[in-house]
């Protein structure tokens, strides 16, 4: 009987560990989607800026000078959290969607326009 109880205990422990691993895998998948979404937005913004720069008379040197200025302010080390308030319910909306420049409020479902530079002081 003790042998059966030990086996039942081990099976139960294994099932709990398996469930924990599934939860962690789900969290990792969500984070991967979030990172991919943000990376895509950055690529779109970078391409847009690269195409607009010559049209606006901005040189590569101008861009490098500005990037150095931003790095010296410490922004690259401690970037600001990017969120805005939902115009419908007033809750904080974070930029986790796959759409460029738009997020969805998790409280009320409102689509909220979000532009990366809006929250940078």
DSSP file (Angstrom, degrees, kcal/mol; ACC not computed):
  #  RESIDUE AA STRUCTURE BP1 BP2  ACC     N-H-->O    O-->H-N    N-H-->O    O-->H-N    TCO  KAPPA ALPHA  PHI   PSI    X-CA   Y-CA   Z-CA
    1    1 A X     >        0   0    0      0, 0.0     4,-2.1     0, 0.0     5,-0.2   0.000 360.0 360.0 360.0 -43.3    0.0    0.0    0.0
    2    2 A X  H  >  +     0   0    0      1,-0.2     4,-2.2     2,-0.2     5,-0.2   0.864 360.0  55.3 -62.0 -35.5    2.8    2.4    0.9
    3    3 A X  H  > S+     0   0    0      1,-0.2     4,-2.2     2,-0.2    -1,-0.2   0.913 107.8  48.3 -63.3 -42.8    4.4    1.7   -2.5
    4    4 A X  H  > S+     0   0    0      2,-0.2     4,-2.6     1,-0.2    -2,-0.2   0.881 110.7  51.0 -66.0 -38.4    1.1    2.7   -4.3
    5    5 A X  H  X S+     0   0    0     -4,-2.1     4,-2.6     2,-0.2    -1,-0.2   0.897 109.8  50.0 -65.3 -39.9    0.8    5.9   -2.3
    6    6 A X  H  X S+     0   0    0     -4,-2.2     4,-2.5     2,-0.2    -2,-0.2   0.913 111.8  47.8 -64.8 -42.1    4.4    6.8   -3.1
    7    7 A X  H  X S+     0   0    0     -4,-2.2     4,-2.6     2,-0.2    -2,-0.2   0.925 112.0  49.5 -64.0 -43.9    3.7    6.2   -6.8
    8    8 A X  H  X S+     0   0    0     -4,-2.6     4,-2.5     1,-0.2    -2,-0.2   0.901 111.4  50.1 -61.8 -40.7    0.5    8.3   -6.6
    9    9 A X  H  X S+     0   0    0     -4,-2.6     4,-2.6     2,-0.2    -2,-0.2   0.920 111.4  48.0 -63.1 -44.1    2.4   11.1   -4.9
   10   10 A X  H  X S+     0   0    0     -4,-2.5     4,-2.6     2,-0.2    -2,-0.2   0.895 112.0  49.5 -64.8 -40.7    5.1   11.0   -7.6
   11   11 A X  H  X S+     0   0    0     -4,-2.6     4,-2.5     2,-0.2    -1,-0.2   0.923 111.9  48.7 -63.8 -44.0    2.5   11.0  -10.4
   12   12 A X  H  X S+     0   0    0     -4,-2.5     4,-2.2     2,-0.2    -2,-0.2   0.923 112.1  48.4 -61.6 -44.6    0.7   14.0   -8.8
   13   13 A X  H  X S+     0   0    0     -4,-2.6     4,-2.4     1,-0.2    -2,-0.2   0.908 111.4  50.7 -61.9 -42.5    4.0   15.8   -8.4
   14   14 A X  H  X S+     0   0    0     -4,-2.6     4,-2.5     1,-0.2    -2,-0.2   0.913 109.8  49.7 -61.7 -43.6    4.9   15.1  -12.0
   15   15 A X  H  X S+     0   0    0     -4,-2.5     4,-2.2     2,-0.2    -1,-0.2   0.888 110.8  49.9 -64.9 -39.3    1.5   16.4  -13.2
   16   16 A X  H  X S+     0   0    0     -4,-2.2     4,-2.2     2,-0.2    -1,-0.2   0.914 111.8  47.9 -64.5 -42.6    1.9   19.6  -11.2
   17   17 A X  H  X S+     0   0    0     -4,-2.4     4,-2.4     2,-0.2    -2,-0.2   0.903 110.9  51.6 -64.0 -40.7    5.4   20.2  -12.6
   18   18 A X  H  X S+     0   0    0     -4,-2.5     4,-2.1     1,-0.2    -1,-0.2   0.900 109.6  49.6 -62.9 -41.2    4.1   19.6  -16.1
   19   19 A X  H  X S+     0   0    0     -4,-2.2     4,-2.1     2,-0.2    -1,-0.2   0.897 110.1  51.2 -64.0 -40.6    1.3   22.1  -15.5
   20   20 A X  H  X S+     0   0    0     -4,-2.2     4,-2.3     1,-0.2    -2,-0.2   0.908 108.6  51.2 -63.1 -42.7    3.8   24.7  -14.3
   21   21 A X  H  X S+     0   0    0     -4,-2.4     4,-2.7     1,-0.2    -1,-0.2   0.906 108.3  52.2 -62.0 -42.0    6.0   24.1  -17.4
   22   22 A X  H  X S+     0   0    0     -4,-2.1     4,-2.2     2,-0.2    -1,-0.2   0.913 109.4  49.4 -61.1 -42.5    3.0   24.7  -19.6
   23   23 A X  H  X S+     0   0    0     -4,-2.1     4,-2.2     1,-0.2    -1,-0.2   0.920 112.2  47.8 -62.9 -42.7    2.2   28.0  -17.8
   24   24 A X  H  X S+     0   0    0     -4,-2.3     4,-2.5     1,-0.2    -2,-0.2   0.902 110.3  52.0 -65.4 -40.3    5.8   29.1  -18.2
   25   25 A X  H  X S+     0   0    0     -4,-2.7     4,-2.5     1,-0.2    -1,-0.2   0.891 109.1  51.2 -61.5 -38.9    5.8   28.2  -21.9
   26   26 A X  H  X S+     0   0    0     -4,-2.2     4,-2.3     2,-0.2    -2,-0.2   0.916 110.2  48.1 -64.4 -43.4    2.6   30.2  -22.4
   27   27 A X  H  X S+     0   0    0     -4,-2.2     4,-2.3     2,-0.2    -2,-0.2   0.911 111.8  50.2 -63.2 -42.4    4.2   33.3  -20.7
   28   28 A X  H  X S+     0   0    0     -4,-2.5     4,-2.6     2,-0.2    -2,-0.2   0.913 109.6  50.8 -62.7 -43.2    7.3   32.9  -22.9
   29   29 A X  H  X S+     0   0    0     -4,-2.5     4,-2.3     2,-0.2    -1,-0.2   0.908 109.9  50.0 -61.5 -42.1    5.2   32.6  -26.0
   30   30 A X  H  X S+     0   0    0     -4,-2.3     4,-2.2     1,-0.2    -1,-0.2   0.920 111.7  48.0 -61.5 -43.6    3.3   35.8  -25.1
   31   31 A X  H  X S+     0   0    0     -4,-2.3     4,-2.6     2,-0.2    -2,-0.2   0.889 109.7  52.8 -65.8 -38.8    6.6   37.6  -24.5
   32   32 A X  H  X S+     0   0    0     -4,-2.6     4,-2.7     2,-0.2    -1,-0.2   0.920 110.0  48.0 -62.5 -42.8    8.0   36.4  -27.8
   33   33 A X  H  X S+     0   0    0     -4,-2.3     4,-2.5     2,-0.2    -2,-0.2   0.904 111.7  50.9 -63.2 -40.2    5.0   37.7  -29.6
   34   34 A X  H  X S+     0   0    0     -4,-2.2     4,-2.3     2,-0.2    -2,-0.2   0.922 112.0  46.1 -62.8 -44.6    5.3   41.0  -27.8
   35   35 A X  H  X S+     0   0    0     -4,-2.6     4,-2.7     2,-0.2    -2,-0.2   0.918 112.9  49.9 -65.6 -43.3    9.0   41.3  -28.7
   36   36 A X  H  X S+     0   0    0     -4,-2.7     4,-2.4     1,-0.2    -2,-0.2   0.906 110.7  50.7 -61.5 -41.2    8.3   40.4  -32.4
   37   37 A X  H  X S+     0   0    0     -4,-2.5     4,-2.0     2,-0.2    -2,-0.2   0.929 112.8  44.9 -62.5 -46.1    5.5   43.0  -32.5
   38   38 A X  H  X S+     0   0    0     -4,-2.3     4,-2.3     1,-0.2    -2,-0.2   0.890 111.5  53.2 -66.5 -38.7    7.7   45.7  -31.1
   39   39 A X  H  X S+     0   0    0     -4,-2.7     4,-2.4     1,-0.2    -1,-0.2   0.918 108.3  50.5 -62.0 -43.4   10.6   44.8  -33.4
   40   40 A X  H  X S+     0   0    0     -4,-2.4     4,-2.3     1,-0.2    -1,-0.2   0.906 110.0  50.0 -61.7 -42.4    8.3   45.0  -36.5
   41   41 A X  H  X S+     0   0    0     -4,-2.0     4,-2.6     1,-0.2    -1,-0.2   0.907 110.4  49.8 -62.7 -41.8    7.1   48.5  -35.4
   42   42 A X  H  X S+     0   0    0     -4,-2.3     4,-2.9     1,-0.2    -2,-0.2   0.909 109.9  51.2 -64.5 -41.0   10.7   49.6  -35.0
   43   43 A X  H  X S+     0   0    0     -4,-2.4     4,-2.5     2,-0.2     5,-0.2   0.918 111.1  48.0 -61.6 -42.9   11.6   48.3  -38.4
   44   44 A X  H  X S+     0   0    0     -4,-2.3     4,-2.4     2,-0.2    -2,-0.2   0.930 114.1  46.3 -63.4 -45.2    8.7   50.1  -40.0
   45   45 A X  H  X S+     0   0    0     -4,-2.6     4,-2.7     2,-0.2    -2,-0.2   0.918 112.7  49.9 -64.0 -42.4    9.6   53.4  -38.2
   46   46 A X  H  X S+     0   0    0     -4,-2.9     4,-2.8     2,-0.2    -2,-0.2   0.926 112.0  47.4 -63.5 -44.5   13.3   53.0  -39.1
   47   47 A X  H  X S+     0   0    0     -4,-2.5     4,-2.0     2,-0.2    -1,-0.2   0.913 112.1  50.9 -62.3 -42.5   12.5   52.4  -42.8
   48   48 A X  H  X S+     0   0    0     -4,-2.4     4,-2.0    -5,-0.2    -2,-0.2   0.939 112.9  45.3 -59.8 -47.8   10.1   55.4  -42.8
   49   49 A X  H  X S+     0   0    0     -4,-2.7     4,-2.5     1,-0.2    -2,-0.2   0.907 110.3  53.7 -63.6 -42.0   12.7   57.7  -41.3
   50   50 A X  H  X S+     0   0    0     -4,-2.8     4,-0.6     1,-0.2    -1,-0.2   0.871 112.6  44.6 -62.1 -35.8   15.4   56.4  -43.6
   51   51 A X  H  X S+     0   0    0     -4,-2.0     4,-0.6    -5,-0.2    -1,-0.2   0.820 116.2  46.3 -77.8 -30.2   13.2   57.2  -46.6
   52   52 A X  H  X S+     0   0    0     -4,-2.0     4,-1.9    -5,-0.2     6,-0.2   0.796  94.9  77.4 -80.1 -29.4   12.1   60.6  -45.3
   53   53 A X  H  <>S+     0   0    0     -4,-2.5     5,-2.8     1,-0.2     3,-0.5   0.908  96.9  41.8 -52.2 -54.5   15.6   61.8  -44.2
   54   54 A X  H ><5S+     0   0    0     -4,-0.6     3,-1.0     1,-0.2    -1,-0.2   0.887 112.7  55.5 -62.9 -35.6   16.9   62.8  -47.6
   55   55 A X  H 3<5S+     0   0    0     -4,-0.6    -1,-0.2     1,-0.2    -2,-0.2   0.829 112.4  43.3 -63.0 -30.8   13.6   64.4  -48.6
   56   56 A X  T 3<5S-     0   0    0     -4,-1.9    -1,-0.2    -3,-0.5    -2,-0.2   0.376 118.4-109.6 -96.7   2.7   13.8   66.6  -45.5
   57   57 A X  T < 5 +     0   0    0     -3,-1.0     2,-0.5    -4,-0.5    -3,-0.2   0.697  68.2 146.6  78.6  19.6   17.5   67.4  -46.0
   58   58 A X      < -     0   0    0     -5,-2.8    -1,-0.3    -6,-0.2     2,-0.1  -0.794  34.3-151.6 -92.4 126.0   18.6   65.4  -43.0
   59   59 A X     >  -     0   0    0     -2,-0.5     4,-1.9    -3,-0.1     5,-0.1  -0.450  27.5-110.0 -91.8 166.9   22.0   63.8  -43.4
   60   60 A X  H  > S+     0   0    0      1,-0.2     4,-2.6     2,-0.2     5,-0.2   0.871 121.2  55.5 -59.9 -38.3   23.4   60.6  -41.9
   61   61 A X  H  > S+     0   0    0      2,-0.2     4,-2.4     1,-0.2    -1,-0.2   0.897 104.8  52.3 -63.8 -40.5   25.7   62.8  -39.8
   62   62 A X  H  > S+     0   0    0      1,-0.2     4,-2.1     2,-0.2    -1,-0.2   0.925 111.2  47.6 -59.0 -44.3   22.7   64.7  -38.5
   63   63 A X  H  X S+     0   0    0     -4,-1.9     4,-2.4     2,-0.2    -2,-0.2   0.918 111.8  48.5 -64.7 -45.0   21.1   61.4  -37.5
   64   64 A X  H  X S+     0   0    0     -4,-2.6     4,-2.2     1,-0.2    -1,-0.2   0.884 110.5  52.1 -63.9 -38.5   24.3   60.1  -35.8
   65   65 A X  H  X S+     0   0    0     -4,-2.4     4,-2.0     1,-0.2    -1,-0.2   0.918 111.1  47.1 -63.2 -43.6   24.7   63.3  -33.9
   66   66 A X  H  X S+     0   0    0     -4,-2.1     4,-2.3     2,-0.2    -2,-0.2   0.892 109.9  53.0 -66.4 -40.1   21.1   63.1  -32.6
   67   67 A X  H  X S+     0   0    0     -4,-2.4     4,-2.5     1,-0.2    -1,-0.2   0.906 109.1  49.7 -62.6 -41.0   21.5   59.4  -31.6
   68   68 A X  H  X S+     0   0    0     -4,-2.2     4,-2.4     2,-0.2    -1,-0.2   0.913 109.1  52.5 -62.3 -42.3   24.6   60.3  -29.6
   69   69 A X  H  X S+     0   0    0     -4,-2.0     4,-1.1     1,-0.2    -2,-0.2   0.912 110.7  47.0 -59.7 -44.0   22.8   63.1  -27.9
   70   70 A X  H  <>S+     0   0    0     -4,-2.3     5,-1.4     1,-0.2     3,-0.4   0.915 111.5  50.7 -65.3 -43.6   20.0   60.7  -26.9
   71   71 A X  H ><5S+     0   0    0     -4,-2.5     3,-1.5     1,-0.2     6,-0.2   0.884 106.3  55.6 -61.6 -39.0   22.4   58.1  -25.7
   72   72 A X  H 3<5S+     0   0    0     -4,-2.4    -1,-0.2     1,-0.3    -2,-0.2   0.784  99.8  60.0 -66.5 -26.4   24.2   60.7  -23.6
   73   73 A X  T 3<5S-     0   0    0     -4,-1.1    -1,-0.3    -3,-0.4    -2,-0.2   0.593 116.6-116.7 -75.6  -9.0   20.9   61.6  -21.8
   74   74 A X  T X>5S+     0   0    0     -3,-1.5     4,-1.9    -4,-0.4     3,-0.5   0.560  75.3 131.7  87.8   8.9   20.8   57.9  -20.7
   75   75 A X  T 34< +     0   0    0     -5,-1.4    -4,-0.2     1,-0.2    -3,-0.1   0.887  69.0  55.4 -62.4 -39.3   17.6   57.0  -22.6
   76   76 A X  T 34 S+     0   0    0     -6,-0.3     3,-0.4     1,-0.2    -1,-0.2   0.803 110.0  46.9 -65.7 -28.2   19.1   53.8  -24.0
   77   77 A X  T <4 S+     0   0    0     -3,-0.5     2,-0.2     1,-0.2    -1,-0.2   0.877 130.3  18.0 -80.2 -39.1   20.0   52.6  -20.6
   78   78 A X  S  < S-     0   0    0     -4,-1.9    -1,-0.2     0, 0.0    -2,-0.2  -0.620  80.7-168.1-134.6  73.8   16.6   53.3  -19.0
   79   79 A X        -     0   0    0     -3,-0.4    -3,-0.1    -2,-0.2     3,-0.1  -0.281  29.5-104.7 -65.9 149.1   13.9   53.8  -21.7
   80   80 A X        -     0   0    0      1,-0.1     2,-0.3    -5,-0.0    -1,-0.1  -0.348  36.4-101.7 -69.7 153.7   10.6   55.3  -20.6
   81   81 A X        -     0   0    0     38,-0.1     2,-0.9     1,-0.1    -1,-0.1  -0.606  36.3-134.5 -72.6 132.9    7.6   53.0  -20.3
   82   82 A X        +     0   0    0     -2,-0.3    13,-1.2    13,-0.1     2,-0.3  -0.807  51.4 119.8 -99.2 107.3    5.4   53.5  -23.4
   83   83 A X  E     -A   94   0A   0     -2,-0.9     2,-0.3    11,-0.2    11,-0.2  -0.967  35.0-164.0-152.1 165.3    1.8   53.9  -22.5
   84   84 A X  E     -A   93   0A   0      9,-2.0     9,-3.2    -2,-0.3     2,-0.4  -0.925  33.5 -93.7-143.6 171.7   -1.1   56.4  -22.9
   85   85 A X  E     -A   92   0A   0     -2,-0.3     2,-0.2     7,-0.2     7,-0.2  -0.715  40.3-111.5 -91.6 138.8   -4.5   56.8  -21.2
   86   86 A X     >  -     0   0    0      5,-2.9     4,-1.8    -2,-0.4    26,-0.1  -0.498  17.9-145.0 -66.8 128.7   -7.5   55.3  -22.9
   87   87 A X  T  4 S+     0   0    0     -2,-0.2    -1,-0.2     1,-0.2    25,-0.0   0.725  96.6  46.6 -68.5 -19.5   -9.8   58.1  -24.2
   88   88 A X  T  4 S+     0   0    0      3,-0.1    -1,-0.2     1,-0.0    -2,-0.0   0.917 132.6   8.0 -88.9 -48.5  -12.9   56.0  -23.4
   89   89 A X  T  4 S-     0   0    0      2,-0.1    -2,-0.2    21,-0.0    -1,-0.0   0.554  89.5-124.9-115.4 -10.2  -12.2   54.6  -19.9
   90   90 A X     <  +     0   0    0     -4,-1.8    -3,-0.1     1,-0.3     2,-0.1   0.492  61.7 136.3  82.6   2.6   -9.1   56.5  -18.7
   91   91 A X        -     0   0    0     -6,-0.1    -5,-2.9     1,-0.1    -1,-0.3  -0.423  65.2 -90.5 -80.4 159.4   -7.0   53.3  -17.9
   92   92 A X  E     -A   85   0A   0     -7,-0.2     2,-0.5    -2,-0.1    -7,-0.2  -0.517  39.7-159.8 -69.4 133.3   -3.4   52.9  -18.9
   93   93 A X  E     -A   84   0A   0     -9,-3.2    -9,-2.0    -2,-0.2     2,-0.3  -0.976   4.3-156.2-118.1 123.4   -3.0   51.3  -22.3
   94   94 A X  E     -A   83   0A   0     -2,-0.5     2,-1.6   -11,-0.2    10,-0.3  -0.714  25.8-110.8-100.8 152.2    0.4   49.7  -23.1
   95   95 A X        +     0   0    0    -13,-1.2     8,-0.1    -2,-0.3   -13,-0.1  -0.595  68.9 126.0 -85.2  82.8    1.7   49.2  -26.6
   96   96 A X        +     0   0    0     -2,-1.6    -1,-0.2     8,-0.1   -59,-0.1   0.339  39.6 105.5-119.3   4.8    1.6   45.4  -27.0
   97   97 A X  S    S-     0   0    0      5,-0.2     4,-0.1    -3,-0.2     5,-0.1  -0.334  72.4-124.5 -86.4 169.1   -0.4   44.9  -30.2
   98   98 A X  S    S+     0   0    0      2,-0.1     2,-0.3    -2,-0.1    -1,-0.1   0.571  81.7  99.1 -87.1 -10.7    0.9   43.9  -33.6
   99   99 A X  S >  S-     0   0    0      3,-0.3     3,-1.1     1,-0.1     2,-0.3  -0.586  82.1-113.8 -79.2 137.4   -0.6   46.9  -35.3
  100  100 A X  T 3  S-     0   0    0     -2,-0.3    -2,-0.1     1,-0.2    -1,-0.1  -0.552  93.8  -3.9 -70.5 129.5    1.8   49.8  -36.0
  101  101 A X  T 3  S+     0   0    0     -2,-0.3    13,-1.8     1,-0.1     2,-0.3   0.728 116.1  91.6  63.7  27.0    0.9   52.9  -34.0
  102  102 A X  E <   +B  113   0B   0     -3,-1.1    -3,-0.3    11,-0.3     2,-0.3  -0.984  46.2 179.7-150.2 139.9   -2.2   51.5  -32.4
  103  103 A X  E     -B  112   0B   0      9,-2.7     9,-3.5    -2,-0.3     2,-0.4  -0.847  23.0-126.5-130.3 169.4   -3.0   49.6  -29.2
  104  104 A X  E     -B  111   0B   0    -10,-0.3     2,-0.3    -2,-0.3     7,-0.2  -0.977  23.2-120.5-122.0 130.7   -6.2   48.1  -27.7
  105  105 A X     >  -     0   0    0      5,-2.7     4,-1.8    -2,-0.4   -12,-0.1  -0.521  15.0-151.3 -67.9 126.1   -7.4   48.9  -24.2
  106  106 A X  T  4 S+     0   0    0     -2,-0.3    -1,-0.2     1,-0.2   -13,-0.1   0.628  91.9  51.7 -75.8 -11.4   -7.6   45.7  -22.3
  107  107 A X  T  4 S+     0   0    0      3,-0.1    -1,-0.2   -16,-0.0    -2,-0.0   0.878 130.4   6.7 -90.6 -44.0  -10.4   47.1  -20.1
  108  108 A X  T  4 S-     0   0    0      2,-0.1    -2,-0.2   -17,-0.0    -1,-0.0   0.522  91.9-119.0-121.1  -8.0  -12.9   48.4  -22.7
  109  109 A X     <  +     0   0    0     -4,-1.8    -3,-0.1     1,-0.3     2,-0.1   0.498  55.9 155.5  84.8   2.7  -11.6   47.3  -26.1
  110  110 A X        -     0   0    0     -6,-0.1    -5,-2.7     1,-0.1     2,-0.4  -0.403  45.9-123.4 -64.5 134.8  -11.1   50.8  -27.4
  111  111 A X  E     -B  104   0B   0     -7,-0.2     2,-0.5    -2,-0.1    -7,-0.2  -0.700  31.5-164.1 -76.9 130.9   -8.5   51.2  -30.2
  112  112 A X  E     -B  103   0B   0     -9,-3.5    -9,-2.7    -2,-0.4     2,-0.2  -0.972  16.9-128.8-124.0 121.3   -6.0   53.8  -29.1
  113  113 A X  E     -B  102   0B   0     -2,-0.5     2,-0.4   -11,-0.2   -11,-0.3  -0.481  30.0-173.4 -67.1 136.5   -3.5   55.5  -31.4
  114  114 A X        -     0   0    0    -13,-1.8     2,-0.4    -2,-0.2     3,-0.0  -0.988  11.9-174.3-137.2 125.7    0.1   55.3  -30.0
  115  115 A X    >   -     0   0    0     -2,-0.4     3,-1.9     1,-0.1     4,-0.4  -0.977  28.0-130.1-120.1 132.6    3.1   57.0  -31.4
  116  116 A X  G >  S+     0   0    0     -2,-0.4     3,-0.6     1,-0.3     4,-0.2   0.796 103.7  49.8 -54.1 -36.8    6.5   56.2  -29.9
  117  117 A X  G >  S+     0   0    0      1,-0.2     3,-0.9     2,-0.1    -1,-0.3   0.605  87.4  86.4 -81.2  -9.2    7.7   59.7  -29.4
  118  118 A X  G <  S+     0   0    0     -3,-1.9    -1,-0.2     1,-0.2    -2,-0.2   0.837  95.3  38.2 -61.3 -35.1    4.5   60.9  -27.6
  119  119 A X  G <  S+     0   0    0     -3,-0.6     2,-0.5    -4,-0.4    -1,-0.2   0.427  90.4 105.4 -99.5   2.0    5.6   59.8  -24.1
  120  120 A X    <         0   0    0     -3,-0.9   -41,-0.0    -4,-0.2   -38,-0.0  -0.706 360.0 360.0 -84.8 127.4    9.2   60.8  -24.4
  121  121 A X              0   0    0     -2,-0.5    -1,-0.1     0, 0.0    -3,-0.0   0.455 360.0 360.0 -91.6 360.0   10.0   64.0  -22.5
